[in-house]
């Protein structure tokens, strides 16, 4: 799971946008780990949220992820 978390953080840090959908994050992780299952990517992302490295951003109709401290997020 540490490899998946690292891949997610790399994607978040190198992404031009401060917020992104799970599907975009999953595609980026699958480039590096083609056998990764969506469930495992979701678990790794949730672990990063719990570690306060990523945050959830809700638009009301959908949930996005963001790198904590980057862009306009609820902690600013």
N, C-alpha and C positions, 0 to 999 in steps of 0.2 A: 504494500500500500504506500510505502514511502516513495517509491518510484512514481506512482500515479500522482501523489501530492506534489512532488517536484515538477512533474510535467504540467500540472495545473497552474502552479505558481509561475513557471516560465511563460506559459501562455498569457496569464494575467499581466505579468510585468511587460511583456513585449507587444501586447495588444494596443492598437491605437486608441481604442475606445475604453473609457473607464468602467463601463458596465457591459456585460455580455450575457447571452442566453446560455443555458445548460447545453443545448445542442451544439453551439459553436465551440464550447469548451470540450465537449465530448469528441467532436471531430478532430480537434487539435491533439488531444491525448491519443486518439487512435492512429494518428500519423506515426507517433513514436512507439505505441504499444497496440498493434493491430488486433491482438486477441483480447484486449480489455473489454469487459462487459459494461453496459451502461450502469448497471447496479453498482459495480465496483467503483466506477468514476463518481457516481453520486455519493457513495459512502466516503470516498476520499475528499470530495468537496465539502461534505457536511463536517468531516473531521477538521478541515481547515477553517470552517466557520466557527466551530467550537474552540479552536485554538486562537481565534480572533485574527487570523491572517486574511481571510476573505469575509465579506459581509453579504447579506441578502439585501436586495433592493426590490421592493414591490411597487409595481405600477398600478396595482388594483386588479388588473386582469391577468398579469403574468409576473413571474418572479425572475429577477436577473441576479447575477453575481457581480461583485466588484472587489477590487483589491483594497483592503482597508487603508484609508489615508490618501487615496488617489482619486482625484476628480470630485465632483459634488456628491457627497454621500450623507447619510443621516448623522454621521459623527462630526460633521462640519457645521 
